Amino acid sequence: MSTSVAENVLPPKGKPKWLRVKLPTGKKYTQLRGLVDKYDLNTICTSGSCPNMGECWGEGTATFMILGNICTRSCGFCGVRTGRPETVDWAEPEKVARSIKIMNIKHAVLTSVDRDDLKDMGSIIWAETVKAVRRMNPETTMETLIPDFQGISTHLDRIIKVAPEVISHNMETVKRLTREVRIQAKYERSLEVLDYLKKNGANRTKSGIMLGLGEEENEVITTMEDLRKVDVDVITIGQYLQPSKKHLPVKQFILPEQFKKYEEIGLEMGFRHVESGALVRSSYKAHKHIH
């Protein structure tokens, strides 16, 4: 491990103080929480217990997961259940659009489980959801945080065609750790997906990585360089936290000054936006990434 990282990480002996989050508060948060409970709306913010929920909701941003909550992949970092997914709900696009309207969301982030069991890998529902949100919420902007769709251009084209303001796909980790962290994914394929999106008309592309899985500073910087080579506009860098004892352990807690260093490096590389911090998640400050 490079000296600079060794100085700017902590071994995982209890959660450090900068990872302790205050409970979300505020009038806007309370109002949205009430609507979510009343109408049984499904947001990643609540189901994933996101530490930034109060801040994002206060700014009119929320994240919605489509295509069910059972994934066909078994990534070592992810808390979503793996197994045989349920039948596709073709009414889901309208349900999501209605949720966004009820919550009066200004900027919606859409994401999904991987659906390798489907011929279209869920890309049709993806496109229909974006169109439904546009019909019902014409002033709402959108980010689509998509799976890799196994790199198949037909499926990626469906997302490009409906033109969300941002299309994102996460690298999640550095190349050396990809096989362990994202068992059925490939580092190069994710880069190829991001490259294809930008070259074929995506308005803006975005990706995210987690730290604390044993990566070295030079590997993080190489990943950032790889993303810039395919013209990715926005990068998010956050601390990995273990969802359960069955998941990959945290190898290190990254200190705030190291996150700041990555932010400075990323801006120097030419990223439009760099969100780098322990509590940063994929959709953190997402409403700013359209500008």
Beta strands, then each sheet from edge to edge (+ up, - down):
strand 1: 9-10
strand 2: 61-66
strand 3: 70-71
strand 4: 81-82
strand 5: 107-112
strand 6: 141-145
strand 7: 166-168
strand 8: 205-211
strand 9: 234-239
strand 10: 253-254
strand 11: 273-276
sheet 1: 1+ 10-
sheet 2: 2+ 5+ 6+ 7+ 8+ 9+ 11+
sheet 3: 3+ 4+
end
